[in-house]
Amino acid sequence: MAMGDIEIRDDRAAGRLEAVADGEVVGRIEYFVLDAPERALVPVHTVVEPAHEGKGIAGSLARELYAVAAREDSAVAPLCPYVAAWTERHADDAPAAGPELIRAAKEWLTAHPERF
């Protein structure tokens, strides 16, 4: 996906959705994949480099994360406060995660603190 001169790529192995400008990673969402109670992408942190803040990069990353999930028929369980807030503003593009899924995502994160 390209937005102006920003390219967004999914580094699934590293658990990062990255925004790239001129070959430099300028923002990212760090996430993990949860398999139960249903398959879900779980964003944990959204980071935009200070020099690139205010350009809509974080929102573009959030939108692409939901697009990736939709293509994979996965849910999204936003533990990242930014993505959770974005979800509330874009309900049409971001199906809400149920409480059971959010709870399972939090339990996974608690059990794997070394990941984030």
N, C-alpha and C positions, 0 to 999 in steps of 0.2 A: 504494500500500500504506500502511495506517495502523497504527501501533502505539501505543496510548495516544494521546497528543497529538502523536506524531511521524509526519510524512508523509515518504515516500521517493519522490523523483522522479529521473528519468534525464534529465540534460542532455547528450544525445549529442553535440551540436555542440561543447560545451565539454569533453567527455570527463570528466564528473563525475556520479557518483551521489550525490545530496544528501539528507541528513536535515534536515527542516525542522520547527521547533517555533515556533508563534506567528508565522509569517511570517519567521523568522530561520533561516538555515542554521547548524545546530549541529554538523554532521559531514559528511564527504564521503569518497568513494573516487575518486581520480583514476585514469583508465584510458585505454587506447587500444584500437582495434580492429585486429586483425591478420588479413590475408586468406590468408596462406600460411605454412606448409604446409597449414593448414586455418583456417577462420574461428574467431577466438577473441577474447574480451574479456581484456585484460591489465591487471589492477590494479597500480598502481605505488606509490601512497601511500594510507594511510588516516589521516584526521585527524579528531579530535573536539575541539571547543572545551573548554578546561579546566573551565569551569563545568558542563559536561554529561557529564564522564567518569563511568564507573561505572554508567551507566544502561542498558548493553546496546546502545548506539547502533551501535558499530562492528560488533558481531555481526549486528545487523539489516541493516546495509549489506552485509556480506559475504553473508548469506543471500539478500538481494534481488538482488545481482549474479549469483549462480548461478541464481536464478529467471529473471532477464532472459535470461541466456545459454541456458537450457533452452528458453524460449519462442522464441528465435531459432535454435535448433538450432546453437548455437555452443559451443565449448569455453571453458574459462577457464584461462589460464596465469598463476598468481599469482606476480608478481615482488615484490609487497608482502609483507614479512615477516609482518605481522599476518594478511593473508588466507591466506598459506601455512600458518600455524599453525592458523588457524580450520579450514582444509580438512582438516587431519589429525584434528581433533576431531570433524568432521562428515562423515565419508567417505560416508555414505549420501546426503547432500544435495549433495556436491561431488565429482563425478567427477575423478579424477586426470588431470593433463596429462602427456603423454609427454615424454621428454627432448628429442626433436626439436623439439617445439612450444616448450618452455621456451627452448631454444637460439635458435630463430628470434625469440622475443620479446625476448630479451636483445640480440640483434644489432640489432633494430629500435630499441631504446632507445638503444643505443650510437651508432647512426647519426642519431638525432634528439634530441640532448641538450637542445636548446632547449625541448622540449615539457614537461620536468618539472624 
